[in-house]
Amino acid sequence: MDFESKYGKCPIYYTMSVMEGKWKWVILWKIYQAKCIRYNKLRDSLLPIAHRTLSNQLKELEASGLIFREQYNEVPPRVEYSLTEEGMTLIPILELMSKWGEKHVK
């Protein structure tokens, strides 16, 4: 069953389906702030996220075309993440979320 037949044409449902999970917004924000970030540094900045959770969320974000994964065949292996042009289109929303949080955090 495709998205439209399940949820209709609601753009908010679509956005929520692409960005579901509590970590995706924060992952995008951390990648945006770093411009390009290695897996371990990203994981350390998101503690207490589990390795499996981060790995799955990154795979989903890559499949959605929001992040780019670059793997370098070195010893030890190196993987870096950056935002795609499509991913950059979410930054204004993230900036608004950040400003709202700064204003309302207790």
Phi, psi and omega per residue, in radians:
M1 nan 2.258 3.130
D2 -1.461 2.951 -3.046
F3 -1.030 -0.828 -3.052
E4 -1.091 -0.717 3.141
S5 -1.229 -0.403 3.131
K6 -1.497 -0.728 -3.018
Y7 -2.084 -0.109 -3.071
G8 1.472 -2.783 -3.060
K9 -1.777 0.304 -3.086
C10 -1.146 2.054 -3.116
P11 -1.166 -0.472 3.116
I12 -1.234 -0.739 3.053
Y13 -1.015 -0.750 -3.129
Y14 -1.081 -0.848 3.136
T15 -1.032 -0.769 3.134
M16 -1.108 -0.621 -3.139
S17 -1.199 -0.636 3.119
V18 -1.274 -0.639 -3.029
M19 -1.832 0.336 -3.120
E20 -1.156 2.660 -3.068
G21 1.817 2.427 -3.026
K22 -1.265 -0.245 -3.037
W23 -1.700 -0.354 -2.980
K24 -1.052 -0.750 3.139
W25 -1.089 -0.743 -3.121
V26 -1.203 -0.678 3.092
I27 -1.044 -0.835 3.113
L28 -1.040 -0.722 -3.123
W29 -1.110 -0.777 3.139
K30 -1.124 -0.719 3.107
I31 -1.143 -0.730 3.113
Y32 -1.051 -0.820 -3.121
Q33 -1.082 -0.653 -3.100
A34 -1.485 -0.298 -3.027
K35 1.254 -0.830 3.091
C36 -2.625 2.276 -3.029
I37 -2.456 2.475 3.087
R38 -1.405 2.705 -3.057
Y39 -0.956 -0.895 -3.068
N40 -1.091 -0.680 3.113
K41 -1.166 -0.706 3.087
L42 -1.079 -0.838 3.131
R43 -1.034 -0.772 -3.132
D44 -1.107 -0.558 -3.133
S45 -1.371 -0.176 -3.087
L46 -1.986 0.191 -3.137
L47 -0.939 2.344 0.372
P48 -1.772 0.597 -3.129
I49 -1.074 2.443 3.102
A50 -1.399 2.588 3.128
H51 -0.939 -0.816 -3.116
R52 -1.089 -0.735 3.127
T53 -1.084 -0.849 -3.136
L54 -1.080 -0.782 -3.138
S55 -1.038 -0.799 3.132
N56 -1.132 -0.762 -3.129
Q57 -1.118 -0.701 3.106
L58 -1.121 -0.731 3.112
K59 -1.080 -0.722 3.131
E60 -1.183 -0.709 3.111
L61 -1.139 -0.665 3.089
E62 -1.168 -0.753 3.129
A63 -1.105 -0.537 3.114
S64 -1.394 -0.117 3.129
G65 1.396 0.343 -3.095
L66 -1.658 -0.429 3.080
I67 -2.280 2.776 3.099
F68 -2.007 2.291 3.124
R69 -1.895 2.160 3.109
E70 -2.029 2.115 3.120
Q71 -1.881 2.251 3.115
Y72 -1.829 2.236 -3.135
N73 -1.474 1.393 -3.138
E74 -2.185 3.037 3.013
V75 -2.103 2.011 -0.066
P76 -1.288 2.783 -3.130
P77 -1.068 2.568 3.139
R78 -2.235 2.333 3.099
V79 -2.239 2.309 3.113
E80 -2.187 2.599 3.137
Y81 -2.132 2.492 3.047
S82 -2.537 2.876 3.120
L83 -1.441 2.536 2.995
T84 -1.491 3.045 3.053
E85 -1.032 -0.696 3.113
E86 -1.104 -0.736 3.099
G87 -1.089 -0.648 3.132
M88 -1.102 -0.423 -3.138
T89 -1.195 -0.276 3.095
L90 -1.536 -0.165 -3.071
I91 -1.077 -0.710 3.085
P92 -1.010 -0.634 3.094
I93 -1.161 -0.780 3.131
L94 -1.098 -0.674 3.102
E95 -1.105 -0.723 3.087
L96 -1.131 -0.709 3.100
M97 -1.095 -0.711 3.127
S98 -1.127 -0.786 3.124
K99 -1.112 -0.713 3.118
W100 -1.089 -0.772 -3.140
G101 -1.101 -0.725 3.108
E102 -1.062 -0.688 -3.102
K103 -1.263 -0.593 -2.991
H104 -1.875 -0.106 -3.136
V105 -1.139 2.431 -3.106
K106 -1.711 nan nan
